[in-house]
Amino acid sequence: MTALLILIPAALFLGLLGLGAFLWALRSGQFEDLDGAAERILYDDDLEC
């Protein structure tokens, strides 16, 4: 029973930490260009002229 006194606040803290990281990533523009990385593999960068 005393383990719950440690585990519940720890789980709440980790959940809030994950939510904070997700909101930070949203505000910093991490999810703006989802197609760019997927299409970048198709471009040939090492062209020799």
Backbone bond lengths (Angstrom), bond angles and torsions (degrees), N, CA, C in turn:
res aa  C-N    CA-C-N  psi(-1)  N-CA   C-N-CA  omega(-1)  CA-C   N-CA-C  phi
1 M - - - 1.447 - - 1.534 111.81 -
2 T 1.332 115.24 -33.97 1.461 117.57 179.66 1.529 111.64 -73.55
3 A 1.332 116.45 -19.93 1.465 118.95 177.59 1.521 110.89 -67.74
4 L 1.342 116.18 -29.80 1.467 119.60 178.32 1.520 111.54 -66.65
5 L 1.323 117.13 -29.12 1.461 120.52 178.05 1.526 111.43 -66.58
6 I 1.301 117.18 -22.19 1.465 121.83 177.62 1.530 110.64 -96.62
7 L 1.326 116.52 -41.35 1.466 120.48 -173.13 1.525 113.09 -72.62
8 I 1.318 118.79 -37.59 1.468 120.47 -178.57 1.527 111.42 -66.03
9 P 1.343 120.22 -50.19 1.472 118.33 176.01 1.532 113.35 -63.10
10 A 1.336 117.11 -34.45 1.463 119.43 178.16 1.523 110.76 -65.47
11 A 1.332 117.30 -40.78 1.462 120.76 178.57 1.528 110.91 -66.93
12 L 1.320 117.14 -39.97 1.467 120.21 177.38 1.523 111.17 -65.10
13 F 1.320 116.74 -40.51 1.465 120.70 178.87 1.522 110.80 -64.07
14 L 1.327 117.52 -45.12 1.464 120.42 -179.90 1.528 111.12 -67.00
15 G 1.313 117.52 -35.67 1.461 120.47 176.47 1.520 111.73 -64.76
16 L 1.333 116.83 -43.62 1.461 120.24 177.83 1.522 111.42 -67.67
17 L 1.317 116.52 -33.96 1.464 120.38 176.63 1.528 110.66 -65.15
18 G 1.321 117.23 -42.96 1.466 121.05 176.87 1.517 112.14 -64.93
19 L 1.325 116.70 -41.08 1.465 120.35 177.21 1.521 110.93 -63.69
20 G 1.323 116.67 -40.27 1.463 120.60 177.79 1.522 111.57 -64.21
21 A 1.327 117.45 -40.48 1.463 120.57 178.50 1.523 110.84 -66.30
22 F 1.328 116.99 -38.42 1.461 120.24 177.93 1.523 111.12 -65.94
23 L 1.326 117.44 -43.92 1.467 120.28 179.36 1.521 111.20 -66.02
24 W 1.333 117.48 -36.61 1.465 120.49 176.27 1.523 110.55 -63.04
25 A 1.339 117.08 -43.24 1.462 120.71 -179.91 1.520 110.39 -65.60
26 L 1.320 117.19 -36.02 1.462 120.40 178.67 1.524 110.53 -65.84
27 R 1.329 117.24 -44.13 1.469 120.68 -177.36 1.526 112.65 -73.75
28 S 1.322 117.68 -26.03 1.459 119.66 -178.31 1.521 112.55 -87.46
29 G 1.337 118.33 0.28 1.457 121.28 173.75 1.511 114.73 86.45
30 Q 1.312 118.46 24.22 1.455 120.99 -178.74 1.526 112.24 -68.83
31 F 1.324 117.64 -23.75 1.456 121.26 -175.14 1.524 112.16 -108.88
32 E 1.317 118.43 19.68 1.456 121.35 -176.52 1.526 113.00 -75.84
33 D 1.322 118.11 -45.94 1.460 121.89 -173.68 1.524 109.63 -115.08
34 L 1.321 116.58 80.65 1.455 120.17 -177.42 1.527 112.31 -77.85
35 D 1.326 117.78 -29.37 1.461 120.89 -178.63 1.522 112.34 -84.42
36 G 1.309 118.76 -20.97 1.457 121.54 -177.00 1.512 113.25 -61.89
37 A 1.319 117.37 -45.54 1.464 120.59 -179.35 1.526 111.06 -69.48
38 A 1.329 116.79 -32.86 1.463 119.95 -179.82 1.528 111.52 -71.84
39 E 1.320 117.09 -32.82 1.463 120.44 -179.01 1.520 112.84 -90.13
40 R 1.315 118.10 -17.29 1.461 121.89 -177.81 1.528 111.44 -64.25
41 I 1.315 117.48 -26.82 1.463 120.69 -179.67 1.527 111.04 -69.20
42 L 1.322 117.25 -21.55 1.460 120.69 -176.71 1.531 113.01 -81.89
43 Y 1.322 117.38 -17.50 1.456 120.80 -178.03 1.519 110.72 -81.89
44 D 1.310 116.23 139.78 1.462 121.38 -179.48 1.532 107.97 -94.57
45 D 1.309 116.40 107.46 1.466 121.37 -176.39 1.520 113.23 -87.17
46 D 1.324 117.48 -24.97 1.466 118.81 -174.51 1.530 110.86 -100.97
47 L 1.323 114.56 61.99 1.474 120.51 175.04 1.515 109.04 -80.32
48 E 1.312 116.74 133.21 1.471 121.67 177.33 1.515 108.72 -107.25
49 C 1.315 115.37 122.69 1.466 120.39 -178.10 1.511 111.23 -101.60
